[in-house]
């Protein structure tokens, strides 16, 4: 975030944050969600099951990642 703030200060074409697209916001939100799920998995320190209704599993990560890609690309046009 410090780098983005510094870029915003020296960028001469206006505000960098003002030029953001809705696809940037979607990509950031999905990235935060994926990192949160990964942090939960690390904190649990248990062997991960392939399918489970009570804890995040690998197919959930993959589906969330693919959904994030689809939303970001869809909103970028």
N, CA, C and O atoms as a CHARMM CRD file, in Angstrom:
* protein
*
  308
    1    1 UNK  N      0.82300  -1.18700   0.00000 PROA 1      0.00000
    2    1 UNK  CA     0.00000   0.00000   0.00000 PROA 1      0.00000
    3    1 UNK  C      0.86800   1.25200   0.00000 PROA 1      0.00000
    4    1 UNK  O      0.48600   2.27500  -0.56900 PROA 1      0.00000
    5    2 UNK  N      2.01900   1.17600   0.62900 PROA 2      0.00000
    6    2 UNK  CA     2.91800   2.33000   0.62900 PROA 2      0.00000
    7    2 UNK  C      3.36100   2.64200  -0.79500 PROA 2      0.00000
    8    2 UNK  O      3.45100   3.80600  -1.18400 PROA 2      0.00000
    9    3 UNK  N      3.63400   1.60200  -1.56300 PROA 3      0.00000
   10    3 UNK  CA     4.05000   1.80700  -2.95400 PROA 3      0.00000
   11    3 UNK  C      2.92500   2.46300  -3.75600 PROA 3      0.00000
   12    3 UNK  O      3.17500   3.37700  -4.54200 PROA 3      0.00000
   13    4 UNK  N      1.69400   2.00400  -3.56200 PROA 4      0.00000
   14    4 UNK  CA     0.56900   2.60500  -4.28500 PROA 4      0.00000
   15    4 UNK  C      0.37400   4.06000  -3.88800 PROA 4      0.00000
   16    4 UNK  O      0.08600   4.90400  -4.73700 PROA 4      0.00000
   17    5 UNK  N      0.52900   4.35800  -2.60000 PROA 5      0.00000
   18    5 UNK  CA     0.41800   5.74800  -2.15000 PROA 5      0.00000
   19    5 UNK  C      1.50200   6.62700  -2.74700 PROA 5      0.00000
   20    5 UNK  O      1.23700   7.76600  -3.13200 PROA 5      0.00000
   21    6 UNK  N      2.71400   6.11100  -2.82700 PROA 6      0.00000
   22    6 UNK  CA     3.82400   6.86300  -3.41500 PROA 6      0.00000
   23    6 UNK  C      3.59900   7.08400  -4.90300 PROA 6      0.00000
   24    6 UNK  O      3.84500   8.17700  -5.41200 PROA 6      0.00000
   25    7 UNK  N      3.13900   6.06600  -5.59400 PROA 7      0.00000
   26    7 UNK  CA     2.83500   6.20700  -7.02400 PROA 7      0.00000
   27    7 UNK  C      1.74200   7.24600  -7.22600 PROA 7      0.00000
   28    7 UNK  O      1.80300   8.03500  -8.16800 PROA 7      0.00000
   29    8 UNK  N      0.74700   7.25200  -6.35200 PROA 8      0.00000
   30    8 UNK  CA    -0.34000   8.21400  -6.46600 PROA 8      0.00000
   31    8 UNK  C      0.17000   9.64400  -6.29400 PROA 8      0.00000
   32    8 UNK  O     -0.33500  10.56100  -6.94100 PROA 8      0.00000
   33    9 UNK  N      1.16100   9.84100  -5.43100 PROA 9      0.00000
   34    9 UNK  CA     1.70500  11.17800  -5.21400 PROA 9      0.00000
   35    9 UNK  C      2.48600  11.69200  -6.42300 PROA 9      0.00000
   36    9 UNK  O      2.42100  12.88200  -6.73100 PROA 9      0.00000
   37   10 UNK  N      3.21600  10.82400  -7.11000 PROA 10     0.00000
   38   10 UNK  CA     4.07200  11.27600  -8.21400 PROA 10     0.00000
   39   10 UNK  C      3.42800  11.10100  -9.58900 PROA 10     0.00000
   40   10 UNK  O      3.99000  11.54900 -10.58800 PROA 10     0.00000
   41   11 UNK  N      2.27400  10.46600  -9.65700 PROA 11     0.00000
   42   11 UNK  CA     1.60300  10.27100 -10.94700 PROA 11     0.00000
   43   11 UNK  C      1.02600  11.60400 -11.40400 PROA 11     0.00000
   44   11 UNK  O      0.27500  12.23700 -10.66200 PROA 11     0.00000
   45   12 UNK  N      1.36300  12.03700 -12.61000 PROA 12     0.00000
   46   12 UNK  CA     0.95000  13.36100 -13.08000 PROA 12     0.00000
   47   12 UNK  C     -0.39900  13.36800 -13.79400 PROA 12     0.00000
   48   12 UNK  O     -0.93400  14.43600 -14.08800 PROA 12     0.00000
   49   13 UNK  N     -0.95300  12.19200 -14.07500 PROA 13     0.00000
   50   13 UNK  CA    -2.21500  12.13200 -14.81400 PROA 13     0.00000
   51   13 UNK  C     -3.44800  12.14400 -13.92400 PROA 13     0.00000
   52   13 UNK  O     -4.52200  11.73500 -14.36300 PROA 13     0.00000
   53   14 UNK  N     -3.32200  12.59700 -12.70300 PROA 14     0.00000
   54   14 UNK  CA    -4.44800  12.59200 -11.76300 PROA 14     0.00000
   55   14 UNK  C     -4.23300  11.53100 -10.70600 PROA 14     0.00000
   56   14 UNK  O     -3.10200  11.11800 -10.44900 PROA 14     0.00000
   57   15 UNK  N     -5.30200  11.09500 -10.10300 PROA 15     0.00000
   58   15 UNK  CA    -5.21500  10.08800  -9.05300 PROA 15     0.00000
   59   15 UNK  C     -5.18300   8.68100  -9.65300 PROA 15     0.00000
   60   15 UNK  O     -5.99100   8.35400 -10.52200 PROA 15     0.00000
   61   16 UNK  N     -4.25500   7.86100  -9.19000 PROA 16     0.00000
   62   16 UNK  CA    -4.18800   6.47400  -9.64400 PROA 16     0.00000
   63   16 UNK  C     -5.43100   5.72500  -9.17700 PROA 16     0.00000
   64   16 UNK  O     -5.98500   4.90500  -9.90800 PROA 16     0.00000
   65   17 UNK  N     -5.86100   6.01400  -7.95600 PROA 17     0.00000
   66   17 UNK  CA    -7.01900   5.32000  -7.40600 PROA 17     0.00000
   67   17 UNK  C     -8.31200   5.72000  -8.10800 PROA 17     0.00000
   68   17 UNK  O     -9.26500   4.94200  -8.13800 PROA 17     0.00000
   69   18 UNK  N     -8.35400   6.91200  -8.66600 PROA 18     0.00000
   70   18 UNK  CA    -9.53200   7.36100  -9.40700 PROA 18     0.00000
   71   18 UNK  C     -9.67100   6.67800 -10.75700 PROA 18     0.00000
   72   18 UNK  O    -10.75500   6.66900 -11.34000 PROA 18     0.00000
   73   19 UNK  N     -8.58600   6.10900 -11.25500 PROA 19     0.00000
   74   19 UNK  CA    -8.61300   5.44300 -12.55500 PROA 19     0.00000
   75   19 UNK  C     -8.88800   3.94500 -12.43200 PROA 19     0.00000
   76   19 UNK  O     -8.86900   3.22400 -13.43000 PROA 19     0.00000
   77   20 UNK  N     -9.14200   3.48000 -11.20800 PROA 20     0.00000
   78   20 UNK  CA    -9.38400   2.04500 -11.02200 PROA 20     0.00000
   79   20 UNK  C    -10.71600   1.64400 -11.63100 PROA 20     0.00000
   80   20 UNK  O    -11.67500   2.41600 -11.64700 PROA 20     0.00000
   81   21 UNK  N    -10.75000   0.43900 -12.12200 PROA 21     0.00000
   82   21 UNK  CA   -11.92200  -0.14500 -12.75800 PROA 21     0.00000
   83   21 UNK  C    -12.60900  -1.06600 -11.74400 PROA 21     0.00000
   84   21 UNK  O    -11.99800  -1.47200 -10.75500 PROA 21     0.00000
   85   22 UNK  N    -13.85500  -1.38700 -11.99000 PROA 22     0.00000
   86   22 UNK  CA   -14.57700  -2.31200 -11.11500 PROA 22     0.00000
   87   22 UNK  C    -13.92400  -3.69200 -11.11100 PROA 22     0.00000
   88   22 UNK  O    -14.01900  -4.42200 -10.12500 PROA 22     0.00000
   89   23 UNK  N    -13.26300  -4.04700 -12.20700 PROA 23     0.00000
   90   23 UNK  CA   -12.57700  -5.34400 -12.25800 PROA 23     0.00000
   91   23 UNK  C    -11.40700  -5.38400 -11.28200 PROA 23     0.00000
   92   23 UNK  O    -11.09400  -6.44800 -10.74800 PROA 23     0.00000
   93   24 UNK  N    -10.75300  -4.24600 -11.03800 PROA 24     0.00000
   94   24 UNK  CA    -9.66600  -4.20000 -10.05800 PROA 24     0.00000
   95   24 UNK  C    -10.19700  -4.46400  -8.65500 PROA 24     0.00000
   96   24 UNK  O     -9.57000  -5.17800  -7.87200 PROA 24     0.00000
   97   25 UNK  N    -11.33700  -3.89700  -8.34600 PROA 25     0.00000
   98   25 UNK  CA   -11.95200  -4.10200  -7.03600 PROA 25     0.00000
   99   25 UNK  C    -12.35100  -5.56800  -6.86200 PROA 25     0.00000
  100   25 UNK  O    -12.14100  -6.14400  -5.79500 PROA 25     0.00000
  101   26 UNK  N    -12.91800  -6.16600  -7.89400 PROA 26     0.00000
  102   26 UNK  CA   -13.31800  -7.57600  -7.82600 PROA 26     0.00000
  103   26 UNK  C    -12.10500  -8.47800  -7.64600 PROA 26     0.00000
  104   26 UNK  O    -12.13700  -9.40200  -6.83300 PROA 26     0.00000
  105   27 UNK  N    -11.03800  -8.22100  -8.39600 PROA 27     0.00000
  106   27 UNK  CA    -9.83000  -9.03200  -8.27200 PROA 27     0.00000
  107   27 UNK  C     -9.24200  -8.90500  -6.86900 PROA 27     0.00000
  108   27 UNK  O     -8.79800  -9.89800  -6.29200 PROA 27     0.00000
  109   28 UNK  N     -9.23600  -7.70700  -6.32200 PROA 28     0.00000
  110   28 UNK  CA    -8.73500  -7.50500  -4.96200 PROA 28     0.00000
  111   28 UNK  C     -9.58600  -8.21100  -3.91900 PROA 28     0.00000
  112   28 UNK  O     -9.05300  -8.79500  -2.97500 PROA 28     0.00000
  113   29 UNK  N    -10.90400  -8.16300  -4.08000 PROA 29     0.00000
  114   29 UNK  CA   -11.79700  -8.82000  -3.11900 PROA 29     0.00000
  115   29 UNK  C    -11.61000 -10.33900  -3.15100 PROA 29     0.00000
  116   29 UNK  O    -11.56100 -10.98000  -2.10100 PROA 29     0.00000
  117   30 UNK  N    -11.50800 -10.90400  -4.32700 PROA 30     0.00000
  118   30 UNK  CA   -11.28600 -12.35000  -4.41700 PROA 30     0.00000
  119   30 UNK  C     -9.90700 -12.72900  -3.88500 PROA 30     0.00000
  120   30 UNK  O     -9.75300 -13.79400  -3.28600 PROA 30     0.00000
  121   31 UNK  N     -8.91400 -11.88700  -4.08900 PROA 31     0.00000
  122   31 UNK  CA    -7.58000 -12.16900  -3.54900 PROA 31     0.00000
  123   31 UNK  C     -7.60000 -12.16900  -2.02900 PROA 31     0.00000
  124   31 UNK  O     -6.97600 -13.02500  -1.40200 PROA 31     0.00000
  125   32 UNK  N     -8.30700 -11.22200  -1.43400 PROA 32     0.00000
  126   32 UNK  CA    -8.41400 -11.17000   0.02900 PROA 32     0.00000
  127   32 UNK  C     -9.15200 -12.40300   0.54600 PROA 32     0.00000
  128   32 UNK  O     -8.76600 -12.97300   1.56700 PROA 32     0.00000
  129   33 UNK  N    -10.21500 -12.81800  -0.15300 PROA 33     0.00000
  130   33 UNK  CA   -10.96700 -14.00700   0.27500 PROA 33     0.00000
  131   33 UNK  C    -10.09700 -15.26600   0.20000 PROA 33     0.00000
  132   33 UNK  O    -10.11900 -16.09000   1.11400 PROA 33     0.00000
  133   34 UNK  N     -9.33800 -15.41300  -0.87900 PROA 34     0.00000
  134   34 UNK  CA    -8.46600 -16.58300  -1.01200 PROA 34     0.00000
  135   34 UNK  C     -7.36500 -16.58800   0.04000 PROA 34     0.00000
  136   34 UNK  O     -7.03900 -17.63900   0.59300 PROA 34     0.00000
  137   35 UNK  N     -6.78900 -15.41900   0.32000 PROA 35     0.00000
  138   35 UNK  CA    -5.75900 -15.36200   1.35500 PROA 35     0.00000
  139   35 UNK  C     -6.34000 -15.65400   2.73300 PROA 35     0.00000
  140   35 UNK  O     -5.67800 -16.27700   3.56400 PROA 35     0.00000
  141   36 UNK  N     -7.56100 -15.21400   2.98300 PROA 36     0.00000
  142   36 UNK  CA    -8.21700 -15.51600   4.25100 PROA 36     0.00000
  143   36 UNK  C     -8.46900 -17.00400   4.42400 PROA 36     0.00000
  144   36 UNK  O     -8.24700 -17.55200   5.50400 PROA 36     0.00000
  145   37 UNK  N     -8.93200 -17.66300   3.36800 PROA 37     0.00000
  146   37 UNK  CA    -9.14700 -19.10300   3.43400 PROA 37     0.00000
  147   37 UNK  C     -7.83100 -19.85700   3.64200 PROA 37     0.00000
  148   37 UNK  O     -7.77800 -20.82800   4.39700 PROA 37     0.00000
  149   38 UNK  N     -6.78200 -19.40700   2.97400 PROA 38     0.00000
  150   38 UNK  CA    -5.47900 -20.05100   3.14800 PROA 38     0.00000
  151   38 UNK  C     -4.96500 -19.84900   4.56800 PROA 38     0.00000
  152   38 UNK  O     -4.38400 -20.76600   5.14800 PROA 38     0.00000
  153   39 UNK  N     -5.16900 -18.67000   5.13300 PROA 39     0.00000
  154   39 UNK  CA    -4.75100 -18.41500   6.51400 PROA 39     0.00000
  155   39 UNK  C     -5.51000 -19.30700   7.49100 PROA 39     0.00000
  156   39 UNK  O     -4.92600 -19.81800   8.44700 PROA 39     0.00000
  157   40 UNK  N     -6.80000 -19.49500   7.25900 PROA 40     0.00000
  158   40 UNK  CA    -7.57500 -20.40900   8.11400 PROA 40     0.00000
  159   40 UNK  C     -7.03400 -21.82700   8.03700 PROA 40     0.00000
  160   40 UNK  O     -6.93600 -22.51600   9.05300 PROA 40     0.00000
  161   41 UNK  N     -6.68600 -22.25700   6.84700 PROA 41     0.00000
  162   41 UNK  CA    -6.15700 -23.61000   6.67900 PROA 41     0.00000
  163   41 UNK  C     -4.81400 -23.76000   7.38900 PROA 41     0.00000
  164   41 UNK  O     -4.55100 -24.79700   7.99700 PROA 41     0.00000
  165   42 UNK  N     -3.96900 -22.74500   7.31900 PROA 42     0.00000
  166   42 UNK  CA    -2.67100 -22.80000   7.99100 PROA 42     0.00000
  167   42 UNK  C     -2.85800 -22.82800   9.50000 PROA 42     0.00000
  168   42 UNK  O     -2.16000 -23.56400  10.19700 PROA 42     0.00000
  169   43 UNK  N     -3.78200 -22.04200  10.00600 PROA 43     0.00000
  170   43 UNK  CA    -4.00200 -21.99400  11.45900 PROA 43     0.00000
  171   43 UNK  C     -4.61400 -23.28800  12.00000 PROA 43     0.00000
  172   43 UNK  O     -4.39500 -23.63400  13.16100 PROA 43     0.00000
  173   44 UNK  N     -5.36900 -23.99800  11.18000 PROA 44     0.00000
  174   44 UNK  CA    -5.96300 -25.25600  11.63900 PROA 44     0.00000
  175   44 UNK  C     -4.91000 -26.34300  11.81900 PROA 44     0.00000
  176   44 UNK  O     -5.03900 -27.19100  12.70200 PROA 44     0.00000
  177   45 UNK  N     -3.87600 -26.32500  10.99700 PROA 45     0.00000
  178   45 UNK  CA    -2.77600 -27.29200  11.05500 PROA 45     0.00000
  179   45 UNK  C     -3.26300 -28.73700  11.07900 PROA 45     0.00000
  180   45 UNK  O     -2.72500 -29.57600  11.80200 PROA 45     0.00000
  181   46 UNK  N     -4.27400 -29.00800  10.29000 PROA 46     0.00000
  182   46 UNK  CA    -4.79500 -30.36600  10.16900 PROA 46     0.00000
  183   46 UNK  C     -4.62600 -30.83600   8.73000 PROA 46     0.00000
  184   46 UNK  O     -4.46500 -30.04000   7.80500 PROA 46     0.00000
  185   47 UNK  N     -4.66900 -32.13300   8.57700 PROA 47     0.00000
  186   47 UNK  CA    -4.64000 -32.69600   7.22200 PROA 47     0.00000
  187   47 UNK  C     -5.91700 -32.27300   6.51000 PROA 47     0.00000
  188   47 UNK  O     -7.01000 -32.37200   7.06600 PROA 47     0.00000
  189   48 UNK  N     -5.77100 -31.81100   5.29900 PROA 48     0.00000
  190   48 UNK  CA    -6.90900 -31.32600   4.54000 PROA 48     0.00000
  191   48 UNK  C     -7.62400 -32.48300   3.85900 PROA 48     0.00000
  192   48 UNK  O     -6.99700 -33.31400   3.20200 PROA 48     0.00000
  193   49 UNK  N     -8.95200 -32.52900   4.02400 PROA 49     0.00000
  194   49 UNK  CA    -9.76300 -33.52900   3.34500 PROA 49     0.00000
  195   49 UNK  C    -10.06600 -33.05400   1.93200 PROA 49     0.00000
  196   49 UNK  O    -10.02500 -31.85700   1.64500 PROA 49     0.00000
  197   50 UNK  N    -10.36700 -33.99200   1.06200 PROA 50     0.00000
  198   50 UNK  CA   -10.68000 -33.62300  -0.31300 PROA 50     0.00000
  199   50 UNK  C    -12.04300 -32.93600  -0.39900 PROA 50     0.00000
  200   50 UNK  O    -12.17600 -31.90700  -1.06100 PROA 50     0.00000
  201   51 UNK  N    -13.05300 -33.49800   0.26600 PROA 51     0.00000
  202   51 UNK  CA   -14.38200 -32.89400   0.29200 PROA 51     0.00000
  203   51 UNK  C    -14.86800 -32.84200   1.72700 PROA 51     0.00000
  204   51 UNK  O    -14.80800 -33.83900   2.44600 PROA 51     0.00000
  205   52 UNK  N    -15.34800 -31.68300   2.14200 PROA 52     0.00000
  206   52 UNK  CA   -15.88400 -31.51300   3.47700 PROA 52     0.00000
  207   52 UNK  C    -16.87900 -30.36300   3.46800 PROA 52     0.00000
  208   52 UNK  O    -16.68100 -29.36500   2.77500 PROA 52     0.00000
  209   53 UNK  N    -17.94200 -30.50500   4.23600 PROA 53     0.00000
  210   53 UNK  CA   -18.92700 -29.43200   4.34200 PROA 53     0.00000
  211   53 UNK  C    -18.63400 -28.49700   5.50200 PROA 53     0.00000
  212   53 UNK  O    -19.26800 -27.44900   5.62100 PROA 53     0.00000
  213   54 UNK  N    -17.68400 -28.85600   6.36000 PROA 54     0.00000
  214   54 UNK  CA   -17.42200 -28.06500   7.55600 PROA 54     0.00000
  215   54 UNK  C    -16.13600 -27.25600   7.50300 PROA 54     0.00000
  216   54 UNK  O    -15.93200 -26.38800   8.35100 PROA 54     0.00000
  217   55 UNK  N    -15.26400 -27.50900   6.53800 PROA 55     0.00000
  218   55 UNK  CA   -14.01300 -26.76400   6.42800 PROA 55     0.00000
  219   55 UNK  C    -13.67700 -26.53700   4.96000 PROA 55     0.00000
  220   55 UNK  O    -14.09500 -27.30600   4.09400 PROA 55     0.00000
  221   56 UNK  N    -12.91500 -25.47400   4.68500 PROA 56     0.00000
  222   56 UNK  CA   -12.55000 -25.20500   3.28600 PROA 56     0.00000
  223   56 UNK  C    -11.66500 -26.31500   2.72100 PROA 56     0.00000
  224   56 UNK  O    -10.75300 -26.79800   3.39100 PROA 56     0.00000
  225   57 UNK  N    -11.94000 -26.70200   1.50500 PROA 57     0.00000
  226   57 UNK  CA   -11.18700 -27.77700   0.86600 PROA 57     0.00000
  227   57 UNK  C    -10.61900 -27.28300  -0.46700 PROA 57     0.00000
  228   57 UNK  O    -10.94700 -26.18600  -0.92000 PROA 57     0.00000
  229   58 UNK  N     -9.78500 -28.08000  -1.07600 PROA 58     0.00000
  230   58 UNK  CA    -9.13400 -27.70400  -2.32200 PROA 58     0.00000
  231   58 UNK  C    -10.12200 -27.35400  -3.43300 PROA 58     0.00000
  232   58 UNK  O     -9.90700 -26.35400  -4.11800 PROA 58     0.00000
  233   59 UNK  N    -11.19000 -28.11800  -3.64800 PROA 59     0.00000
  234   59 UNK  CA   -12.14000 -27.71100  -4.69200 PROA 59     0.00000
  235   59 UNK  C    -12.76400 -26.34000  -4.43200 PROA 59     0.00000
  236   59 UNK  O    -13.06900 -25.61800  -5.38100 PROA 59     0.00000
  237   60 UNK  N    -12.96000 -25.97100  -3.16900 PROA 60     0.00000
  238   60 UNK  CA   -13.49300 -24.63800  -2.85600 PROA 60     0.00000
  239   60 UNK  C    -12.49800 -23.57000  -3.27400 PROA 60     0.00000
  240   60 UNK  O    -12.89100 -22.55500  -3.84900 PROA 60     0.00000
  241   61 UNK  N    -11.20700 -23.78200  -2.99500 PROA 61     0.00000
  242   61 UNK  CA   -10.17900 -22.83100  -3.40300 PROA 61     0.00000
  243   61 UNK  C    -10.14200 -22.67700  -4.92000 PROA 61     0.00000
  244   61 UNK  O    -10.08000 -21.56100  -5.43500 PROA 61     0.00000
  245   62 UNK  N    -10.17900 -23.78800  -5.62300 PROA 62     0.00000
  246   62 UNK  CA   -10.10000 -23.75200  -7.08200 PROA 62     0.00000
  247   62 UNK  C    -11.33400 -23.06600  -7.67200 PROA 62     0.00000
  248   62 UNK  O    -11.20700 -22.24400  -8.58000 PROA 62     0.00000
  249   63 UNK  N    -12.52000 -23.39500  -7.16600 PROA 63     0.00000
  250   63 UNK  CA   -13.73800 -22.76700  -7.67900 PROA 63     0.00000
  251   63 UNK  C    -13.77000 -21.27300  -7.38100 PROA 63     0.00000
  252   63 UNK  O    -14.19600 -20.48500  -8.22600 PROA 63     0.00000
  253   64 UNK  N    -13.32800 -20.87300  -6.19500 PROA 64     0.00000
  254   64 UNK  CA   -13.28500 -19.45500  -5.85400 PROA 64     0.00000
  255   64 UNK  C    -12.28500 -18.70900  -6.73000 PROA 64     0.00000
  256   64 UNK  O    -12.54500 -17.58400  -7.15600 PROA 64     0.00000
  257   65 UNK  N    -11.13800 -19.33700  -7.00000 PROA 65     0.00000
  258   65 UNK  CA   -10.13700 -18.73000  -7.87800 PROA 65     0.00000
  259   65 UNK  C    -10.69400 -18.55400  -9.28900 PROA 65     0.00000
  260   65 UNK  O    -10.54900 -17.48700  -9.88600 PROA 65     0.00000
  261   66 UNK  N    -11.32500 -19.58900  -9.82000 PROA 66     0.00000
  262   66 UNK  CA   -11.89300 -19.51000 -11.17200 PROA 66     0.00000
  263   66 UNK  C    -13.03100 -18.49700 -11.24100 PROA 66     0.00000
  264   66 UNK  O    -13.17100 -17.78900 -12.23800 PROA 66     0.00000
  265   67 UNK  N    -13.84500 -18.42400 -10.18800 PROA 67     0.00000
  266   67 UNK  CA   -14.91500 -17.42400 -10.14800 PROA 67     0.00000
  267   67 UNK  C    -14.32800 -16.01500 -10.13400 PROA 67     0.00000
  268   67 UNK  O    -14.84300 -15.11800 -10.80100 PROA 67     0.00000
  269   68 UNK  N    -13.26000 -15.82300  -9.37900 PROA 68     0.00000
  270   68 UNK  CA   -12.60400 -14.51500  -9.34900 PROA 68     0.00000
  271   68 UNK  C    -12.04600 -14.12600 -10.70300 PROA 68     0.00000
  272   68 UNK  O    -12.17600 -12.97700 -11.12600 PROA 68     0.00000
  273   69 UNK  N    -11.42300 -15.07700 -11.38700 PROA 69     0.00000
  274   69 UNK  CA   -10.92100 -14.80200 -12.73700 PROA 69     0.00000
  275   69 UNK  C    -12.05800 -14.43500 -13.68800 PROA 69     0.00000
  276   69 UNK  O    -11.95300 -13.48000 -14.45900 PROA 69     0.00000
  277   70 UNK  N    -13.13600 -15.20000 -13.62400 PROA 70     0.00000
  278   70 UNK  CA   -14.26600 -14.94600 -14.51700 PROA 70     0.00000
  279   70 UNK  C    -14.87600 -13.57200 -14.25500 PROA 70     0.00000
  280   70 UNK  O    -15.17000 -12.83400 -15.19600 PROA 70     0.00000
  281   71 UNK  N    -15.06500 -13.22700 -12.99300 PROA 71     0.00000
  282   71 UNK  CA   -15.65700 -11.93000 -12.65800 PROA 71     0.00000
  283   71 UNK  C    -14.72900 -10.78900 -13.07100 PROA 71     0.00000
  284   71 UNK  O    -15.18200  -9.80200 -13.65000 PROA 71     0.00000
  285   72 UNK  N    -13.43900 -10.91600 -12.77900 PROA 72     0.00000
  286   72 UNK  CA   -12.49800  -9.84700 -13.12600 PROA 72     0.00000
  287   72 UNK  C    -12.42800  -9.64000 -14.63000 PROA 72     0.00000
  288   72 UNK  O    -12.42300  -8.50000 -15.09200 PROA 72     0.00000
  289   73 UNK  N    -12.37400 -10.72200 -15.40400 PROA 73     0.00000
  290   73 UNK  CA   -12.32300 -10.57200 -16.85500 PROA 73     0.00000
  291   73 UNK  C    -13.64000 -10.07600 -17.42400 PROA 73     0.00000
  292   73 UNK  O    -13.65400  -9.29500 -18.37600 PROA 73     0.00000
  293   74 UNK  N    -14.74200 -10.52300 -16.84900 PROA 74     0.00000
  294   74 UNK  CA   -16.06200 -10.09200 -17.32600 PROA 74     0.00000
  295   74 UNK  C    -16.27100  -8.59100 -17.08700 PROA 74     0.00000
  296   74 UNK  O    -16.80400  -7.89000 -17.94700 PROA 74     0.00000
  297   75 UNK  N    -15.85400  -8.11200 -15.93300 PROA 75     0.00000
  298   75 UNK  CA   -16.05300  -6.69900 -15.59000 PROA 75     0.00000
  299   75 UNK  C    -15.01200  -5.78700 -16.22100 PROA 75     0.00000
  300   75 UNK  O    -15.15100  -4.56500 -16.16400 PROA 75     0.00000
  301   76 UNK  N    -13.98000  -6.35400 -16.81700 PROA 76     0.00000
  302   76 UNK  CA   -12.94600  -5.50300 -17.41800 PROA 76     0.00000
  303   76 UNK  C    -13.33600  -5.00100 -18.79600 PROA 76     0.00000
  304   76 UNK  O    -12.67300  -4.10800 -19.32600 PROA 76     0.00000
  305   77 UNK  N    -14.38400  -5.54000 -19.39300 PROA 77     0.00000
  306   77 UNK  CA   -14.81600  -5.09600 -20.72500 PROA 77     0.00000
  307   77 UNK  C    -16.06900  -4.28800 -20.67200 PROA 77     0.00000
  308   77 UNK  O    -16.56000  -3.84200 -21.70900 PROA 77     0.00000
